[in-house]
């Protein structure tokens, strides 16, 4: 397998809580942390925004995310599972898996 695609609810924290002041747009690739807050084990996941579309701090959307596969990832990517969305070590948002869409080679 090379990737897993999920439908997720993504909430960017308000600027006061995350220090992120600008919206995200285009191809956004933050760190995805399914472990403890101090865990350094991050997943690679891509969130694509259409031309002219963006997500501002404090907003929530539903979006597809494509994660690069690694052994054990499909065990944590289950509907209802929440995770930390980070830029480096800074928490900027929360994701919640809504549905598994595709597990492909």
Secondary structure as a PSIPRED ss2 file (coil, helix, strand):
# PSIPRED VFORMAT (PSIPRED V4.0)

   1 X C   1.000  0.000  0.000
   2 X C   1.000  0.000  0.000
   3 X E   0.000  0.000  1.000
   4 X E   0.000  0.000  1.000
   5 X E   0.000  0.000  1.000
   6 X E   0.000  0.000  1.000
   7 X E   0.000  0.000  1.000
   8 X E   0.000  0.000  1.000
   9 X E   0.000  0.000  1.000
  10 X E   0.000  0.000  1.000
  11 X E   0.000  0.000  1.000
  12 X E   0.000  0.000  1.000
  13 X C   1.000  0.000  0.000
  14 X C   1.000  0.000  0.000
  15 X H   0.000  1.000  0.000
  16 X H   0.000  1.000  0.000
  17 X H   0.000  1.000  0.000
  18 X H   0.000  1.000  0.000
  19 X C   1.000  0.000  0.000
  20 X C   1.000  0.000  0.000
  21 X C   1.000  0.000  0.000
  22 X C   1.000  0.000  0.000
  23 X C   1.000  0.000  0.000
  24 X E   0.000  0.000  1.000
  25 X E   0.000  0.000  1.000
  26 X C   1.000  0.000  0.000
  27 X E   0.000  0.000  1.000
  28 X E   0.000  0.000  1.000
  29 X C   1.000  0.000  0.000
  30 X C   1.000  0.000  0.000
  31 X E   0.000  0.000  1.000
  32 X E   0.000  0.000  1.000
  33 X E   0.000  0.000  1.000
  34 X C   1.000  0.000  0.000
  35 X C   1.000  0.000  0.000
  36 X C   1.000  0.000  0.000
  37 X C   1.000  0.000  0.000
  38 X C   1.000  0.000  0.000
  39 X C   1.000  0.000  0.000
  40 X C   1.000  0.000  0.000
  41 X C   1.000  0.000  0.000
  42 X C   1.000  0.000  0.000
  43 X E   0.000  0.000  1.000
  44 X E   0.000  0.000  1.000
  45 X E   0.000  0.000  1.000
  46 X E   0.000  0.000  1.000
  47 X E   0.000  0.000  1.000
  48 X E   0.000  0.000  1.000
  49 X C   1.000  0.000  0.000
  50 X C   1.000  0.000  0.000
  51 X C   1.000  0.000  0.000
  52 X C   1.000  0.000  0.000
  53 X C   1.000  0.000  0.000
  54 X E   0.000  0.000  1.000
  55 X E   0.000  0.000  1.000
  56 X C   1.000  0.000  0.000
  57 X C   1.000  0.000  0.000
  58 X C   1.000  0.000  0.000
  59 X C   1.000  0.000  0.000
  60 X E   0.000  0.000  1.000
  61 X E   0.000  0.000  1.000
  62 X E   0.000  0.000  1.000
  63 X E   0.000  0.000  1.000
  64 X E   0.000  0.000  1.000
  65 X E   0.000  0.000  1.000
  66 X E   0.000  0.000  1.000
  67 X E   0.000  0.000  1.000
  68 X E   0.000  0.000  1.000
  69 X C   1.000  0.000  0.000
  70 X C   1.000  0.000  0.000
  71 X C   1.000  0.000  0.000
  72 X C   1.000  0.000  0.000
  73 X H   0.000  1.000  0.000
  74 X H   0.000  1.000  0.000
  75 X H   0.000  1.000  0.000
  76 X H   0.000  1.000  0.000
  77 X C   1.000  0.000  0.000
  78 X C   1.000  0.000  0.000
  79 X C   1.000  0.000  0.000
  80 X C   1.000  0.000  0.000
  81 X C   1.000  0.000  0.000
  82 X E   0.000  0.000  1.000
  83 X E   0.000  0.000  1.000
  84 X E   0.000  0.000  1.000
  85 X E   0.000  0.000  1.000
  86 X E   0.000  0.000  1.000
  87 X E   0.000  0.000  1.000
  88 X C   1.000  0.000  0.000
  89 X C   1.000  0.000  0.000
  90 X E   0.000  0.000  1.000
  91 X E   0.000  0.000  1.000
  92 X E   0.000  0.000  1.000
  93 X E   0.000  0.000  1.000
  94 X E   0.000  0.000  1.000
  95 X E   0.000  0.000  1.000
  96 X E   0.000  0.000  1.000
  97 X E   0.000  0.000  1.000
  98 X E   0.000  0.000  1.000
  99 X E   0.000  0.000  1.000
 100 X E   0.000  0.000  1.000
 101 X E   0.000  0.000  1.000
 102 X E   0.000  0.000  1.000
 103 X E   0.000  0.000  1.000
 104 X E   0.000  0.000  1.000
 105 X C   1.000  0.000  0.000
